[in-house]
Amino acid sequence: MTVFGEQLPRIFQANLARLYERVIQPATDTLVLHPVLKHGEAGSLGEFLDRAAAQVDNYTANEAAKSFVLTLAAIFERQLSIWARANGLTDVAKLRVFQEQLLFCAGVASINLAIDDLGAELTEMFTVANVVRHGEGPSCERLRVMAPALWSDTAGDYVDLMPGPRLPSENLRIRKNDLIRYVRATTRFWGRADPLPMAVTDPPYRLS
């Protein structure tokens, strides 16, 4: 591996950490969330409007969280592509899907993707991003099997504001802990790929 290639994992890890700490975390912390949405007949027009506003608040927060997963997945995929080139893969197009890129780069760095469910969490993140991007389809079906906890038919804090039949992709829920899991997985990957001294292999992102 070239000196340039040795430096990349630390750079990638730092870029992801800065994105989370300076953009994603502050933005999600400022969003208004209501732990329970009230239903039933409202006692006044004002109460009805307050309930509608609370529904919009929670819906918007979920949309923001989904968009941040899409951003994280896109950046991480681009980083894998750059690192694959730095490690001798001249035709990155041969790695047609995310999973192939992930396995190639993990192999180069001798990363065991089974430890801490690292591979599973990275795959889940990328599949969430596909669902956010495309909606209904094979990715949504896979994700419902892979991560059923991202859906809930009994949650009292979310109302799908889309009209028409209920679509699973529109009821996908991404919470703060899911974002933490994904940024922790991406930064762990690059920490474990980092061959330089004092590599941060277990970044300090803890579930709340």
PyMOL commands that set and color helices and strands:
alter all, ss='L'
color gray80, all
select helices_A, chain A and resi 3-30+45-86+92-94+98-109+115-134+138-146+148-150+168-171+176-193
alter helices_A, ss='H'
color red, helices_A
deselect
rebuild
show_as cartoon
